[in-house]
Amino acid sequence: MDLPRYRMHEISELASFISVMDFHPLSWRAAHPYVLVKCFEDVTALERVDKDEKCDRDIILCGYLRGCDINKGTKVHIAGVGDFPLYGVTSLRDPFPLRCTHKKKRFRGKEIFKTGSYLKLEVRDVPFEMVKSFDRSHPILVGGIGSEEEYAGYVQVTLKRHSWHKKLLKTRDIIIVSIGWKRYQTSPIYAMEDSHGRLQMLDDTPEDMECRAIFWGPRAPPNTEVVVVQSLADHKAAFRILATAVVLDCNHAAKILKKCKRVGTPLKIINMTAFIKGMFTSDLVIDRFKNQRILTNSGILGKIKKAADKELVDGLKLKEGLSREGITECTFKDNIHMSDIVILHVWRQEEVSQFFNPLMTALDPTPSDRIWEHSILQCAEPVDVLPVSKDLVNKQEEIEENMTKNQQIKELLKKLEEKKKAKALKEYPVGSRRTLEQRRRVIFVEGEPRVRTFPKVRRKCSQVSSDF
């Protein structure tokens, strides 16, 4: 500070900025207990394993407690495996104690353990794949979850596409969401809140703005940070993170509306009143849209009055197959034509699909880059291939043979044309002037050459006589 590198007003601005800056603590890890496992042991009875090798296993996990205190009845989530209750929590002697003058108490009371203590966790009924595909190089994380986080529900977040990700995210496309200790696949709907407070559905995420995302999955407390990826593989994309988000609410399903339109055509026109067909399916639906604003493709405004009277509909000559219900009476501000198209803009509610698929990466021996990397189009079920008939194969072979023959004929014709051109150049090289007889290739009859040369002789004789 003694050196004249910084000016006083710059230092004061920096100090004032630091004083009002909001620091985001790691609230999730501070409010949830978790253990990074140091020791893993399978303690399943040998009799059960001998009877059935694929039976559920009982395991013991040891490690240091971090985050916050833990109780014996706490339910935990093993990353890549699932949710399990703790059947036993025991405090063990620290294998690497700190050199200090006094001993700290790691046990706070009945069923409660302090952070930093070395614990032994007993978990039962774990899938046998966890023991079978255990990899020492892959860490095991055990995190505590609250009572509300055990159940699935509608999760609403504020989401922003990462600036380094090039493509936009599409609505209902499958993504991988990482919230807290859990990772799962889900199908979100993106929406934007308009000036009237409605959530309007978006087909794609905005380029440089935040939007809402609503999906189905395990509940999480508000202000929980979220990371969105498309695939767990490192080599599938230049940048893996698609977007970041923050949880807003998990209690109820948001009402998402999509703007769509109903289209109809005039059936009969009487001055500024018209009877519209094809816009509704029944008279009951028309009652829901009374006095709604409508518009023609030519820009004439109008509104819906009521369903057409049955007597009037019976008097009209309806085409075969046209329903007598759903014909509405509308009024317009100007006369319309029979060729006009009448449009009604309506809001339709979109439902969020109740789909989420937890990632069980610790149970599958195959590499993680081969799993959970499909989008909504790639996740479609494979279509069975029908057997090809012999007649179709023979027909295809005939078509190919005909194509090859046609190609050979074209090549022969091309060679003949080239030979004709070469022969013509040989007989009459470039630059030589050919006579009329050579160019026309005419065969004269006996006496015809004299008749053809007679006009020339006559012209020459007339010229000679004029000279004299």
C-alpha angles and dihedrals in degrees: 000000000000092000116081093245098112128043121226096243090052090052091048091049091050092049092049091049092051091048093057098035116118114227116207108219121202091261095170096056092040092054098041129060117231139172128207100212117239098172130034124189135172110219099173115143112262091226091062092047092049091052095046125008091195096056122126114272136225113223139183121217123192129192147113119296115237136174105031141337121301133213129211094244095052117127115228137198119223107208111248093006112062145247121321136168120243111245094185141010119189129178113229133193112275108253090205107033122186120246104248136145096236132036120243120222111243095182116073101180144295109353096347127110128189125236114266094036121127107241139188112216121199117206125178137198096028116164112264090233089075091062094038096051096037112147121192092206091058113078121228117222122196114191130181119236132198127241093258093051093063094074131066124237145143111306118201119195140169105241133191125187113240112253092227093057108089103201130065120244116247126220115258092012111137115253136173114244125198112200118165110313095341133086122187144152120253141163111235133194116219119215142169127215112236130205092275093056095254123138104233116199118242127206091210136014117263117261101236104004139083121251139177122265122194122189142151119257147107112321122254132188118260119274091030110147119236133201121200124203135168100215139011091223118102097210099051098083140017090239121020103197111088100180146337126229145175125223115246106172141351104180108089142009114269118231106245118189129198122201112233137152140232117218129205140166131221117265096181133359125208110179105295094346120088135181109223125204132192096032098095136026100213142012092249091063091051091059090061091057101046115147091009117150118253133184137200125223088250091058102257113145125219145146140232115257108178145304114299117262115260092230091056092046091050089052093054120088102241122194120244112277095021112127119234090219126072096044109133132198114229135179125213137195091237140017115284131201132237090246093059123108117222116215129196117191113212138170118240123197116236121211122219111232113243094231130132128149117198115221109243094186093147092059100052120074093206117096116272093239090070095054134068096008102115125110124218091275094048093048093065115119114262114258117235112247113233118227114260115238122233092236090059091049092049091048090051090051091051091051091051092049091051090049091053091048092051089049091052091049091052091051092050092050090050091053092049091052091050091051091050091051092048091050092049092051090049094053095040111025121205113280097026116117114228123212124243091256091051092050096045098040091212122169110214125215119231110285094012095105090060091052091049093049095046095087091053092052091048093052091050092050091051090052092050092050092050091054091057 
